[in-house]
Every structure is written in structure tokens, then in C-alpha cells.
Amino acid sequence: MAKESMKAREVKRARLVKKYAAKREELKAQGDWEALQKLPRNASPVRLHNRCQLSGRPKGYMRQFGISRINFREMANKGLIPGITKSSW
């Protein structure tokens, strides 16, 4: 389980990226690199990191479901994810 502060930091970064997205595109189109550097660092989409929505785990993230592999496995075994079944052959 990730610390709440780490989860909150990622949410804050996502909010900043969304806020400055239009301004970043405009500055890039103009080629104004100096003004682009004056924007907050966390406004850059490169700084975002995918985290599990349930536990906040940064590694083993499955994009299609938005959760970590561990939570995916638990939920799939309980039948909470529609269309996912444990394979056996």
C-alpha cells in the first residue's frame, strides 16, 4: 500500500498537467522555449506515473484495468472483473 501522500502527489500532478495543457501546446507551437521552462515542472505530462487506483502501487500496473497485477489477480479470482476467468488446460 502506497503512502497517501504519494497518491495525493500524483493527483496533484495530473491536475497541473490538465490545467497547463493548452498553454504548453500554444508555447510549443510558437517555439517559445524560455516561457515553456518557466511553467511548473509538474505541469509536464512526462512526470506523471501510472499508479494502481486501489492500492497506489507504482509497479506492475495494468493500463487496461487501471489497477496493479496483484489487485487484478485477487479481483479476477473473486469474479469481480466481468469477462475474466482463470484459465486451465
PyMOL Python script that loads the backbone (N, CA, C, O; Angstrom):
from pymol import cmd

cmd.read_pdbstr("""\
ATOM      1  N   MET A   1       0.843  -1.184   0.000  1.00  0.00           N
ATOM      2  CA  MET A   1       0.000   0.000   0.000  1.00  0.00           C
ATOM      3  C   MET A   1       0.882   1.239   0.000  1.00  0.00           C
ATOM      4  O   MET A   1       1.743   1.403   0.865  1.00  0.00           O
ATOM      5  N   ALA A   2       0.664   2.086  -0.956  1.00  0.00           N
ATOM      6  CA  ALA A   2       1.448   3.319  -1.062  1.00  0.00           C
ATOM      7  C   ALA A   2       0.974   4.330  -0.017  1.00  0.00           C
ATOM      8  O   ALA A   2      -0.161   4.286   0.457  1.00  0.00           O
ATOM      9  N   LYS A   3       1.875   5.227   0.317  1.00  0.00           N
ATOM     10  CA  LYS A   3       1.507   6.272   1.258  1.00  0.00           C
ATOM     11  C   LYS A   3       0.463   7.183   0.626  1.00  0.00           C
ATOM     12  O   LYS A   3       0.458   7.398  -0.586  1.00  0.00           O
ATOM     13  N   GLU A   4      -0.408   7.707   1.452  1.00  0.00           N
ATOM     14  CA  GLU A   4      -1.447   8.611   0.959  1.00  0.00           C
ATOM     15  C   GLU A   4      -0.837   9.860   0.328  1.00  0.00           C
ATOM     16  O   GLU A   4      -1.398  10.431  -0.608  1.00  0.00           O
ATOM     17  N   SER A   5       0.315  10.277   0.847  1.00  0.00           N
ATOM     18  CA  SER A   5       0.957  11.473   0.297  1.00  0.00           C
ATOM     19  C   SER A   5       1.416  11.241  -1.141  1.00  0.00           C
ATOM     20  O   SER A   5       1.371  12.157  -1.962  1.00  0.00           O
ATOM     21  N   MET A   6       1.857  10.024  -1.447  1.00  0.00           N
ATOM     22  CA  MET A   6       2.295   9.723  -2.814  1.00  0.00           C
ATOM     23  C   MET A   6       1.098   9.721  -3.770  1.00  0.00           C
ATOM     24  O   MET A   6       1.186  10.217  -4.893  1.00  0.00           O
ATOM     25  N   LYS A   7      -0.012   9.158  -3.310  1.00  0.00           N
ATOM     26  CA  LYS A   7      -1.215   9.153  -4.144  1.00  0.00           C
ATOM     27  C   LYS A   7      -1.692  10.578  -4.384  1.00  0.00           C
ATOM     28  O   LYS A   7      -2.074  10.936  -5.498  1.00  0.00           O
ATOM     29  N   ALA A   8      -1.667  11.384  -3.332  1.00  0.00           N
ATOM     30  CA  ALA A   8      -2.105  12.775  -3.438  1.00  0.00           C
ATOM     31  C   ALA A   8      -1.195  13.564  -4.375  1.00  0.00           C
ATOM     32  O   ALA A   8      -1.664  14.423  -5.121  1.00  0.00           O
ATOM     33  N   ARG A   9       0.088  13.278  -4.339  1.00  0.00           N
ATOM     34  CA  ARG A   9       1.051  13.967  -5.202  1.00  0.00           C
ATOM     35  C   ARG A   9       0.766  13.680  -6.672  1.00  0.00           C
ATOM     36  O   ARG A   9       0.850  14.572  -7.517  1.00  0.00           O
ATOM     37  N   GLU A  10       0.426  12.420  -6.970  1.00  0.00           N
ATOM     38  CA  GLU A  10       0.110  12.052  -8.350  1.00  0.00           C
ATOM     39  C   GLU A  10      -1.174  12.738  -8.815  1.00  0.00           C
ATOM     40  O   GLU A  10      -1.268  13.164  -9.966  1.00  0.00           O
ATOM     41  N   VAL A  11      -2.150  12.844  -7.935  1.00  0.00           N
ATOM     42  CA  VAL A  11      -3.402  13.517  -8.281  1.00  0.00           C
ATOM     43  C   VAL A  11      -3.135  14.995  -8.559  1.00  0.00           C
ATOM     44  O   VAL A  11      -3.689  15.576  -9.492  1.00  0.00           O
ATOM     45  N   LYS A  12      -2.281  15.587  -7.734  1.00  0.00           N
ATOM     46  CA  LYS A  12      -1.927  16.998  -7.904  1.00  0.00           C
ATOM     47  C   LYS A  12      -1.207  17.218  -9.237  1.00  0.00           C
ATOM     48  O   LYS A  12      -1.475  18.191  -9.942  1.00  0.00           O
ATOM     49  N   ARG A  13      -0.293  16.309  -9.573  1.00  0.00           N
ATOM     50  CA  ARG A  13       0.414  16.413 -10.855  1.00  0.00           C
ATOM     51  C   ARG A  13      -0.551  16.309 -12.024  1.00  0.00           C
ATOM     52  O   ARG A  13      -0.455  17.067 -12.989  1.00  0.00           O
ATOM     53  N   ALA A  14      -1.479  15.366 -11.933  1.00  0.00           N
ATOM     54  CA  ALA A  14      -2.450  15.186 -13.018  1.00  0.00           C
ATOM     55  C   ALA A  14      -3.291  16.444 -13.197  1.00  0.00           C
ATOM     56  O   ALA A  14      -3.603  16.833 -14.323  1.00  0.00           O
ATOM     57  N   ARG A  15      -3.654  17.074 -12.094  1.00  0.00           N
ATOM     58  CA  ARG A  15      -4.439  18.304 -12.154  1.00  0.00           C
ATOM     59  C   ARG A  15      -3.640  19.424 -12.824  1.00  0.00           C
ATOM     60  O   ARG A  15      -4.181  20.178 -13.633  1.00  0.00           O
ATOM     61  N   LEU A  16      -2.349  19.530 -12.484  1.00  0.00           N
ATOM     62  CA  LEU A  16      -1.499  20.562 -13.081  1.00  0.00           C
ATOM     63  C   LEU A  16      -1.298  20.325 -14.578  1.00  0.00           C
ATOM     64  O   LEU A  16      -1.308  21.270 -15.367  1.00  0.00           O
ATOM     65  N   VAL A  17      -1.118  19.075 -14.961  1.00  0.00           N
ATOM     66  CA  VAL A  17      -0.931  18.749 -16.381  1.00  0.00           C
ATOM     67  C   VAL A  17      -2.166  19.175 -17.167  1.00  0.00           C
ATOM     68  O   VAL A  17      -2.057  19.756 -18.246  1.00  0.00           O
ATOM     69  N   LYS A  18      -3.337  18.880 -16.617  1.00  0.00           N
ATOM     70  CA  LYS A  18      -4.583  19.245 -17.286  1.00  0.00           C
ATOM     71  C   LYS A  18      -4.750  20.767 -17.371  1.00  0.00           C
ATOM     72  O   LYS A  18      -5.212  21.298 -18.381  1.00  0.00           O
ATOM     73  N   LYS A  19      -4.370  21.449 -16.302  1.00  0.00           N
ATOM     74  CA  LYS A  19      -4.517  22.907 -16.240  1.00  0.00           C
ATOM     75  C   LYS A  19      -3.646  23.612 -17.280  1.00  0.00           C
ATOM     76  O   LYS A  19      -4.095  24.555 -17.931  1.00  0.00           O
ATOM     77  N   TYR A  20      -2.408  23.158 -17.435  1.00  0.00           N
ATOM     78  CA  TYR A  20      -1.446  23.826 -18.308  1.00  0.00           C
ATOM     79  C   TYR A  20      -1.337  23.211 -19.699  1.00  0.00           C
ATOM     80  O   TYR A  20      -0.493  23.643 -20.484  1.00  0.00           O
ATOM     81  N   ALA A  21      -2.156  22.222 -20.031  1.00  0.00           N
ATOM     82  CA  ALA A  21      -2.028  21.519 -21.318  1.00  0.00           C
ATOM     83  C   ALA A  21      -2.163  22.475 -22.509  1.00  0.00           C
ATOM     84  O   ALA A  21      -1.346  22.452 -23.429  1.00  0.00           O
ATOM     85  N   ALA A  22      -3.189  23.302 -22.480  1.00  0.00           N
ATOM     86  CA  ALA A  22      -3.422  24.215 -23.610  1.00  0.00           C
ATOM     87  C   ALA A  22      -2.289  25.238 -23.730  1.00  0.00           C
ATOM     88  O   ALA A  22      -1.829  25.539 -24.831  1.00  0.00           O
ATOM     89  N   LYS A  23      -1.852  25.758 -22.604  1.00  0.00           N
ATOM     90  CA  LYS A  23      -0.780  26.757 -22.609  1.00  0.00           C
ATOM     91  C   LYS A  23       0.526  26.145 -23.124  1.00  0.00           C
ATOM     92  O   LYS A  23       1.264  26.786 -23.872  1.00  0.00           O
ATOM     93  N   ARG A  24       0.807  24.895 -22.718  1.00  0.00           N
ATOM     94  CA  ARG A  24       2.013  24.210 -23.178  1.00  0.00           C
ATOM     95  C   ARG A  24       1.982  24.028 -24.694  1.00  0.00           C
ATOM     96  O   ARG A  24       2.983  24.269 -25.369  1.00  0.00           O
ATOM     97  N   GLU A  25       0.841  23.604 -25.227  1.00  0.00           N
ATOM     98  CA  GLU A  25       0.716  23.406 -26.671  1.00  0.00           C
ATOM     99  C   GLU A  25       0.914  24.718 -27.423  1.00  0.00           C
ATOM    100  O   GLU A  25       1.561  24.761 -28.469  1.00  0.00           O
ATOM    101  N   GLU A  26       0.348  25.777 -26.872  1.00  0.00           N
ATOM    102  CA  GLU A  26       0.474  27.094 -27.511  1.00  0.00           C
ATOM    103  C   GLU A  26       1.933  27.553 -27.530  1.00  0.00           C
ATOM    104  O   GLU A  26       2.418  28.044 -28.549  1.00  0.00           O
ATOM    105  N   LEU A  27       2.622  27.393 -26.417  1.00  0.00           N
ATOM    106  CA  LEU A  27       4.027  27.812 -26.344  1.00  0.00           C
ATOM    107  C   LEU A  27       4.917  26.959 -27.236  1.00  0.00           C
ATOM    108  O   LEU A  27       5.872  27.460 -27.831  1.00  0.00           O
ATOM    109  N   LYS A  28       4.604  25.672 -27.329  1.00  0.00           N
ATOM    110  CA  LYS A  28       5.381  24.790 -28.207  1.00  0.00           C
ATOM    111  C   LYS A  28       5.184  25.183 -29.667  1.00  0.00           C
ATOM    112  O   LYS A  28       6.132  25.181 -30.452  1.00  0.00           O
ATOM    113  N   ALA A  29       3.955  25.517 -30.022  1.00  0.00           N
ATOM    114  CA  ALA A  29       3.667  25.909 -31.406  1.00  0.00           C
ATOM    115  C   ALA A  29       4.412  27.191 -31.778  1.00  0.00           C
ATOM    116  O   ALA A  29       4.860  27.342 -32.915  1.00  0.00           O
ATOM    117  N   GLN A  30       4.542  28.101 -30.834  1.00  0.00           N
ATOM    118  CA  GLN A  30       5.259  29.359 -31.069  1.00  0.00           C
ATOM    119  C   GLN A  30       6.772  29.166 -31.014  1.00  0.00           C
ATOM    120  O   GLN A  30       7.528  29.992 -31.524  1.00  0.00           O
ATOM    121  N   GLY A  31       7.205  28.080 -30.397  1.00  0.00           N
ATOM    122  CA  GLY A  31       8.639  27.857 -30.242  1.00  0.00           C
ATOM    123  C   GLY A  31       9.239  28.687 -29.124  1.00  0.00           C
ATOM    124  O   GLY A  31      10.442  28.947 -29.120  1.00  0.00           O
ATOM    125  N   ASP A  32       8.424  29.101 -28.190  1.00  0.00           N
ATOM    126  CA  ASP A  32       8.883  29.925 -27.063  1.00  0.00           C
ATOM    127  C   ASP A  32       9.361  29.016 -25.931  1.00  0.00           C
ATOM    128  O   ASP A  32       8.625  28.756 -24.979  1.00  0.00           O
ATOM    129  N   TRP A  33      10.593  28.539 -26.045  1.00  0.00           N
ATOM    130  CA  TRP A  33      11.107  27.554 -25.086  1.00  0.00           C
ATOM    131  C   TRP A  33      11.405  28.178 -23.726  1.00  0.00           C
ATOM    132  O   TRP A  33      11.324  27.497 -22.704  1.00  0.00           O
ATOM    133  N   GLU A  34      11.743  29.442 -23.702  1.00  0.00           N
ATOM    134  CA  GLU A  34      12.035  30.094 -22.418  1.00  0.00           C
ATOM    135  C   GLU A  34      10.774  30.216 -21.566  1.00  0.00           C
ATOM    136  O   GLU A  34      10.816  29.981 -20.359  1.00  0.00           O
ATOM    137  N   ALA A  35       9.671  30.576 -22.179  1.00  0.00           N
ATOM    138  CA  ALA A  35       8.407  30.663 -21.439  1.00  0.00           C
ATOM    139  C   ALA A  35       7.938  29.278 -21.011  1.00  0.00           C
ATOM    140  O   ALA A  35       7.324  29.113 -19.957  1.00  0.00           O
ATOM    141  N   LEU A  36       8.235  28.292 -21.841  1.00  0.00           N
ATOM    142  CA  LEU A  36       7.860  26.917 -21.519  1.00  0.00           C
ATOM    143  C   LEU A  36       8.609  26.431 -20.281  1.00  0.00           C
ATOM    144  O   LEU A  36       8.055  25.695 -19.464  1.00  0.00           O
ATOM    145  N   GLN A  37       9.865  26.842 -20.145  1.00  0.00           N
ATOM    146  CA  GLN A  37      10.657  26.447 -18.983  1.00  0.00           C
ATOM    147  C   GLN A  37      10.187  27.113 -17.708  1.00  0.00           C
ATOM    148  O   GLN A  37      10.459  26.617 -16.615  1.00  0.00           O
ATOM    149  N   LYS A  38       9.482  28.232 -17.831  1.00  0.00           N
ATOM    150  CA  LYS A  38       9.009  28.949 -16.648  1.00  0.00           C
ATOM    151  C   LYS A  38       7.733  28.330 -16.064  1.00  0.00           C
ATOM    152  O   LYS A  38       7.331  28.672 -14.951  1.00  0.00           O
ATOM    153  N   LEU A  39       7.101  27.427 -16.808  1.00  0.00           N
ATOM    154  CA  LEU A  39       5.926  26.735 -16.278  1.00  0.00           C
ATOM    155  C   LEU A  39       6.362  25.796 -15.152  1.00  0.00           C
ATOM    156  O   LEU A  39       7.529  25.409 -15.098  1.00  0.00           O
ATOM    157  N   PRO A  40       5.452  25.423 -14.258  1.00  0.00           N
ATOM    158  CA  PRO A  40       5.821  24.497 -13.182  1.00  0.00           C
ATOM    159  C   PRO A  40       6.308  23.164 -13.739  1.00  0.00           C
ATOM    160  O   PRO A  40       5.810  22.690 -14.760  1.00  0.00           O
ATOM    161  N   ARG A  41       7.275  22.567 -13.068  1.00  0.00           N
ATOM    162  CA  ARG A  41       7.824  21.288 -13.532  1.00  0.00           C
ATOM    163  C   ARG A  41       6.764  20.202 -13.572  1.00  0.00           C
ATOM    164  O   ARG A  41       6.728  19.387 -14.494  1.00  0.00           O
ATOM    165  N   ASN A  42       5.911  20.196 -12.575  1.00  0.00           N
ATOM    166  CA  ASN A  42       4.892  19.148 -12.507  1.00  0.00           C
ATOM    167  C   ASN A  42       3.788  19.326 -13.537  1.00  0.00           C
ATOM    168  O   ASN A  42       2.875  18.502 -13.603  1.00  0.00           O
ATOM    169  N   ALA A  43       3.848  20.376 -14.338  1.00  0.00           N
ATOM    170  CA  ALA A  43       2.867  20.578 -15.404  1.00  0.00           C
ATOM    171  C   ALA A  43       3.235  19.764 -16.642  1.00  0.00           C
ATOM    172  O   ALA A  43       2.460  19.703 -17.596  1.00  0.00           O
ATOM    173  N   SER A  44       4.395  19.149 -16.634  1.00  0.00           N
ATOM    174  CA  SER A  44       4.820  18.340 -17.765  1.00  0.00           C
ATOM    175  C   SER A  44       4.217  16.940 -17.671  1.00  0.00           C
ATOM    176  O   SER A  44       4.320  16.300 -16.625  1.00  0.00           O
ATOM    177  N   PRO A  45       3.590  16.451 -18.741  1.00  0.00           N
ATOM    178  CA  PRO A  45       2.979  15.123 -18.692  1.00  0.00           C
ATOM    179  C   PRO A  45       3.990  13.992 -18.523  1.00  0.00           C
ATOM    180  O   PRO A  45       3.614  12.880 -18.151  1.00  0.00           O
ATOM    181  N   VAL A  46       5.248  14.259 -18.787  1.00  0.00           N
ATOM    182  CA  VAL A  46       6.286  13.238 -18.641  1.00  0.00           C
ATOM    183  C   VAL A  46       6.456  12.841 -17.173  1.00  0.00           C
ATOM    184  O   VAL A  46       6.868  11.721 -16.873  1.00  0.00           O
ATOM    185  N   ARG A  47       6.140  13.750 -16.273  1.00  0.00           N
ATOM    186  CA  ARG A  47       6.336  13.495 -14.851  1.00  0.00           C
ATOM    187  C   ARG A  47       5.234  12.643 -14.223  1.00  0.00           C
ATOM    188  O   ARG A  47       5.354  12.226 -13.071  1.00  0.00           O
ATOM    189  N   LEU A  48       4.171  12.386 -14.967  1.00  0.00           N
ATOM    190  CA  LEU A  48       3.097  11.533 -14.448  1.00  0.00           C
ATOM    191  C   LEU A  48       3.563  10.081 -14.409  1.00  0.00           C
ATOM    192  O   LEU A  48       4.335   9.640 -15.260  1.00  0.00           O
ATOM    193  N   HIS A  49       3.085   9.353 -13.418  1.00  0.00           N
ATOM    194  CA  HIS A  49       3.420   7.948 -13.288  1.00  0.00           C
ATOM    195  C   HIS A  49       2.140   7.180 -13.002  1.00  0.00           C
ATOM    196  O   HIS A  49       1.365   7.558 -12.123  1.00  0.00           O
ATOM    197  N   ASN A  50       1.919   6.100 -13.745  1.00  0.00           N
ATOM    198  CA  ASN A  50       0.706   5.312 -13.533  1.00  0.00           C
ATOM    199  C   ASN A  50       0.757   4.624 -12.176  1.00  0.00           C
ATOM    200  O   ASN A  50       1.770   4.027 -11.810  1.00  0.00           O
ATOM    201  N   ARG A  51      -0.341   4.711 -11.436  1.00  0.00           N
ATOM    202  CA  ARG A  51      -0.453   4.061 -10.138  1.00  0.00           C
ATOM    203  C   ARG A  51      -1.776   3.315 -10.060  1.00  0.00           C
ATOM    204  O   ARG A  51      -2.765   3.701 -10.684  1.00  0.00           O
ATOM    205  N   CYS A  52      -1.775   2.248  -9.291  1.00  0.00           N
ATOM    206  CA  CYS A  52      -2.987   1.463  -9.060  1.00  0.00           C
ATOM    207  C   CYS A  52      -4.033   2.346  -8.380  1.00  0.00           C
ATOM    208  O   CYS A  52      -3.727   3.064  -7.429  1.00  0.00           O
ATOM    209  N   GLN A  53      -5.270   2.286  -8.878  1.00  0.00           N
ATOM    210  CA  GLN A  53      -6.344   3.100  -8.310  1.00  0.00           C
ATOM    211  C   GLN A  53      -6.717   2.651  -6.899  1.00  0.00           C
ATOM    212  O   GLN A  53      -7.204   3.454  -6.103  1.00  0.00           O
ATOM    213  N   LEU A  54      -6.494   1.380  -6.585  1.00  0.00           N
ATOM    214  CA  LEU A  54      -6.895   0.851  -5.281  1.00  0.00           C
ATOM    215  C   LEU A  54      -5.791   0.966  -4.236  1.00  0.00           C
ATOM    216  O   LEU A  54      -6.020   1.470  -3.136  1.00  0.00           O
ATOM    217  N   SER A  55      -4.603   0.502  -4.579  1.00  0.00           N
ATOM    218  CA  SER A  55      -3.530   0.454  -3.586  1.00  0.00           C
ATOM    219  C   SER A  55      -2.480   1.542  -3.759  1.00  0.00           C
ATOM    220  O   SER A  55      -1.741   1.837  -2.820  1.00  0.00           O
ATOM    221  N   GLY A  56      -2.400   2.145  -4.949  1.00  0.00           N
ATOM    222  CA  GLY A  56      -1.391   3.164  -5.205  1.00  0.00           C
ATOM    223  C   GLY A  56      -0.050   2.584  -5.605  1.00  0.00           C
ATOM    224  O   GLY A  56       0.940   3.309  -5.694  1.00  0.00           O
ATOM    225  N   ARG A  57      -0.008   1.287  -5.847  1.00  0.00           N
ATOM    226  CA  ARG A  57       1.241   0.622  -6.224  1.00  0.00           C
ATOM    227  C   ARG A  57       1.740   1.151  -7.574  1.00  0.00           C
ATOM    228  O   ARG A  57       0.982   1.178  -8.543  1.00  0.00           O
ATOM    229  N   PRO A  58       3.032   1.577  -7.645  1.00  0.00           N
ATOM    230  CA  PRO A  58       3.541   2.157  -8.887  1.00  0.00           C
ATOM    231  C   PRO A  58       4.030   1.130  -9.904  1.00  0.00           C
ATOM    232  O   PRO A  58       4.120   1.439 -11.093  1.00  0.00           O
ATOM    233  N   LYS A  59       4.341  -0.069  -9.464  1.00  0.00           N
ATOM    234  CA  LYS A  59       4.873  -1.084 -10.378  1.00  0.00           C
ATOM    235  C   LYS A  59       3.833  -2.172 -10.614  1.00  0.00           C
ATOM    236  O   LYS A  59       2.952  -2.395  -9.784  1.00  0.00           O
ATOM    237  N   GLY A  60       3.945  -2.835 -11.738  1.00  0.00           N
ATOM    238  CA  GLY A  60       3.013  -3.904 -12.068  1.00  0.00           C
ATOM    239  C   GLY A  60       1.636  -3.368 -12.416  1.00  0.00           C
ATOM    240  O   GLY A  60       0.624  -4.011 -12.136  1.00  0.00           O
ATOM    241  N   TYR A  61       1.597  -2.192 -13.024  1.00  0.00           N
ATOM    242  CA  TYR A  61       0.340  -1.526 -13.363  1.00  0.00           C
ATOM    243  C   TYR A  61      -0.195  -2.053 -14.685  1.00  0.00           C
ATOM    244  O   TYR A  61       0.550  -2.161 -15.659  1.00  0.00           O
ATOM    245  N   MET A  62      -1.481  -2.382 -14.723  1.00  0.00           N
ATOM    246  CA  MET A  62      -2.121  -2.853 -15.951  1.00  0.00           C
ATOM    247  C   MET A  62      -2.997  -1.729 -16.495  1.00  0.00           C
ATOM    248  O   MET A  62      -4.025  -1.399 -15.904  1.00  0.00           O
ATOM    249  N   ARG A  63      -2.594  -1.143 -17.614  1.00  0.00           N
ATOM    250  CA  ARG A  63      -3.284   0.021 -18.168  1.00  0.00           C
ATOM    251  C   ARG A  63      -4.742  -0.235 -18.484  1.00  0.00           C
ATOM    252  O   ARG A  63      -5.597   0.614 -18.230  1.00  0.00           O
ATOM    253  N   GLN A  64      -5.026  -1.392 -19.032  1.00  0.00           N
ATOM    254  CA  GLN A  64      -6.376  -1.691 -19.484  1.00  0.00           C
ATOM    255  C   GLN A  64      -7.386  -1.636 -18.336  1.00  0.00           C
ATOM    256  O   GLN A  64      -8.553  -1.305 -18.542  1.00  0.00           O
ATOM    257  N   PHE A  65      -6.921  -1.966 -17.116  1.00  0.00           N
ATOM    258  CA  PHE A  65      -7.824  -2.022 -15.977  1.00  0.00           C
ATOM    259  C   PHE A  65      -7.571  -0.924 -14.952  1.00  0.00           C
ATOM    260  O   PHE A  65      -8.429  -0.660 -14.110  1.00  0.00           O
ATOM    261  N   GLY A  66      -6.410  -0.282 -15.010  1.00  0.00           N
ATOM    262  CA  GLY A  66      -6.102   0.806 -14.090  1.00  0.00           C
ATOM    263  C   GLY A  66      -5.728   0.350 -12.693  1.00  0.00           C
ATOM    264  O   GLY A  66      -5.745   1.137 -11.747  1.00  0.00           O
ATOM    265  N   ILE A  67      -5.385  -0.941 -12.566  1.00  0.00           N
ATOM    266  CA  ILE A  67      -5.004  -1.475 -11.255  1.00  0.00           C
ATOM    267  C   ILE A  67      -3.724  -2.287 -11.384  1.00  0.00           C
ATOM    268  O   ILE A  67      -3.282  -2.591 -12.492  1.00  0.00           O
ATOM    269  N   SER A  68      -3.131  -2.635 -10.247  1.00  0.00           N
ATOM    270  CA  SER A  68      -1.894  -3.410 -10.263  1.00  0.00           C
ATOM    271  C   SER A  68      -2.197  -4.882 -10.532  1.00  0.00           C
ATOM    272  O   SER A  68      -3.343  -5.318 -10.426  1.00  0.00           O
ATOM    273  N   ARG A  69      -1.186  -5.623 -10.870  1.00  0.00           N
ATOM    274  CA  ARG A  69      -1.350  -7.038 -11.196  1.00  0.00           C
ATOM    275  C   ARG A  69      -1.861  -7.827  -9.998  1.00  0.00           C
ATOM    276  O   ARG A  69      -2.600  -8.798 -10.163  1.00  0.00           O
ATOM    277  N   ILE A  70      -1.474  -7.418  -8.800  1.00  0.00           N
ATOM    278  CA  ILE A  70      -1.876  -8.125  -7.590  1.00  0.00           C
ATOM    279  C   ILE A  70      -3.370  -7.947  -7.346  1.00  0.00           C
ATOM    280  O   ILE A  70      -4.085  -8.916  -7.095  1.00  0.00           O
ATOM    281  N   ASN A  71      -3.836  -6.702  -7.421  1.00  0.00           N
ATOM    282  CA  ASN A  71      -5.270  -6.445  -7.243  1.00  0.00           C
ATOM    283  C   ASN A  71      -6.081  -7.065  -8.377  1.00  0.00           C
ATOM    284  O   ASN A  71      -7.195  -7.542  -8.162  1.00  0.00           O
ATOM    285  N   PHE A  72      -5.516  -7.057  -9.581  1.00  0.00           N
ATOM    286  CA  PHE A  72      -6.202  -7.679 -10.719  1.00  0.00           C
ATOM    287  C   PHE A  72      -6.426  -9.160 -10.456  1.00  0.00           C
ATOM    288  O   PHE A  72      -7.516  -9.681 -10.693  1.00  0.00           O
ATOM    289  N   ARG A  73      -5.402  -9.829  -9.971  1.00  0.00           N
ATOM    290  CA  ARG A  73      -5.493 -11.273  -9.730  1.00  0.00           C
ATOM    291  C   ARG A  73      -6.532 -11.576  -8.643  1.00  0.00           C
ATOM    292  O   ARG A  73      -7.330 -12.503  -8.782  1.00  0.00           O
ATOM    293  N   GLU A  74      -6.514 -10.792  -7.567  1.00  0.00           N
ATOM    294  CA  GLU A  74      -7.477 -11.007  -6.487  1.00  0.00           C
ATOM    295  C   GLU A  74      -8.908 -10.792  -6.975  1.00  0.00           C
ATOM    296  O   GLU A  74      -9.802 -11.586  -6.682  1.00  0.00           O
ATOM    297  N   MET A  75      -9.111  -9.709  -7.721  1.00  0.00           N
ATOM    298  CA  MET A  75     -10.457  -9.398  -8.208  1.00  0.00           C
ATOM    299  C   MET A  75     -10.926 -10.428  -9.242  1.00  0.00           C
ATOM    300  O   MET A  75     -12.101 -10.794  -9.270  1.00  0.00           O
ATOM    301  N   ALA A  76     -10.003 -10.891 -10.090  1.00  0.00           N
ATOM    302  CA  ALA A  76     -10.367 -11.882 -11.103  1.00  0.00           C
ATOM    303  C   ALA A  76     -10.749 -13.206 -10.442  1.00  0.00           C
ATOM    304  O   ALA A  76     -11.700 -13.859 -10.872  1.00  0.00           O
ATOM    305  N   ASN A  77     -10.023 -13.602  -9.411  1.00  0.00           N
ATOM    306  CA  ASN A  77     -10.336 -14.852  -8.711  1.00  0.00           C
ATOM    307  C   ASN A  77     -11.683 -14.775  -8.003  1.00  0.00           C
ATOM    308  O   ASN A  77     -12.375 -15.786  -7.879  1.00  0.00           O
ATOM    309  N   LYS A  78     -12.057 -13.599  -7.542  1.00  0.00           N
ATOM    310  CA  LYS A  78     -13.352 -13.424  -6.871  1.00  0.00           C
ATOM    311  C   LYS A  78     -14.489 -13.227  -7.872  1.00  0.00           C
ATOM    312  O   LYS A  78     -15.661 -13.222  -7.495  1.00  0.00           O
ATOM    313  N   GLY A  79     -14.138 -13.064  -9.149  1.00  0.00           N
ATOM    314  CA  GLY A  79     -15.152 -12.878 -10.186  1.00  0.00           C
ATOM    315  C   GLY A  79     -15.682 -11.461 -10.265  1.00  0.00           C
ATOM    316  O   GLY A  79     -16.799 -11.246 -10.737  1.00  0.00           O
ATOM    317  N   LEU A  80     -14.901 -10.487  -9.812  1.00  0.00           N
ATOM    318  CA  LEU A  80     -15.342  -9.097  -9.799  1.00  0.00           C
ATOM    319  C   LEU A  80     -15.096  -8.373 -11.115  1.00  0.00           C
ATOM    320  O   LEU A  80     -15.633  -7.287 -11.334  1.00  0.00           O
ATOM    321  N   ILE A  81     -14.285  -8.967 -11.999  1.00  0.00           N
ATOM    322  CA  ILE A  81     -13.998  -8.347 -13.297  1.00  0.00           C
ATOM    323  C   ILE A  81     -14.742  -9.143 -14.369  1.00  0.00           C
ATOM    324  O   ILE A  81     -14.408 -10.303 -14.612  1.00  0.00           O
ATOM    325  N   PRO A  82     -15.739  -8.544 -15.008  1.00  0.00           N
ATOM    326  CA  PRO A  82     -16.521  -9.283 -16.000  1.00  0.00           C
ATOM    327  C   PRO A  82     -15.680  -9.700 -17.205  1.00  0.00           C
ATOM    328  O   PRO A  82     -14.865  -8.929 -17.712  1.00  0.00           O
ATOM    329  N   GLY A  83     -15.897 -10.928 -17.647  1.00  0.00           N
ATOM    330  CA  GLY A  83     -15.220 -11.429 -18.832  1.00  0.00           C
ATOM    331  C   GLY A  83     -13.857 -12.035 -18.557  1.00  0.00           C
ATOM    332  O   GLY A  83     -13.216 -12.537 -19.480  1.00  0.00           O
ATOM    333  N   ILE A  84     -13.396 -12.003 -17.320  1.00  0.00           N
ATOM    334  CA  ILE A  84     -12.083 -12.550 -16.971  1.00  0.00           C
ATOM    335  C   ILE A  84     -12.289 -13.837 -16.169  1.00  0.00           C
ATOM    336  O   ILE A  84     -12.956 -13.842 -15.134  1.00  0.00           O
ATOM    337  N   THR A  85     -11.708 -14.916 -16.665  1.00  0.00           N
ATOM    338  CA  THR A  85     -11.767 -16.188 -15.935  1.00  0.00           C
ATOM    339  C   THR A  85     -10.378 -16.772 -15.841  1.00  0.00           C
ATOM    340  O   THR A  85      -9.520 -16.512 -16.685  1.00  0.00           O
ATOM    341  N   LYS A  86     -10.165 -17.556 -14.817  1.00  0.00           N
ATOM    342  CA  LYS A  86      -8.870 -18.214 -14.629  1.00  0.00           C
ATOM    343  C   LYS A  86      -8.747 -19.317 -15.676  1.00  0.00           C
ATOM    344  O   LYS A  86      -9.640 -20.152 -15.816  1.00  0.00           O
ATOM    345  N   SER A  87      -7.654 -19.314 -16.398  1.00  0.00           N
ATOM    346  CA  SER A  87      -7.508 -20.317 -17.454  1.00  0.00           C
ATOM    347  C   SER A  87      -6.980 -21.617 -16.875  1.00  0.00           C
ATOM    348  O   SER A  87      -6.206 -21.625 -15.918  1.00  0.00           O
ATOM    349  N   SER A  88      -7.411 -22.708 -17.472  1.00  0.00           N
ATOM    350  CA  SER A  88      -6.903 -24.031 -17.109  1.00  0.00           C
ATOM    351  C   SER A  88      -6.965 -24.908 -18.339  1.00  0.00           C
ATOM    352  O   SER A  88      -7.929 -24.846 -19.103  1.00  0.00           O
ATOM    353  N   TRP A  89      -5.956 -25.716 -18.535  1.00  0.00           N
ATOM    354  CA  TRP A  89      -5.934 -26.596 -19.678  1.00  0.00           C
ATOM    355  C   TRP A  89      -5.277 -27.903 -19.345  1.00  0.00           C
ATOM    356  O   TRP A  89      -5.171 -28.777 -20.206  1.00  0.00           O
TER     357      TRP A  89
END
""", "prot")
cmd.dss("prot")
cmd.show_as("cartoon", "prot")
cmd.util.cbc("prot")
cmd.orient("prot")
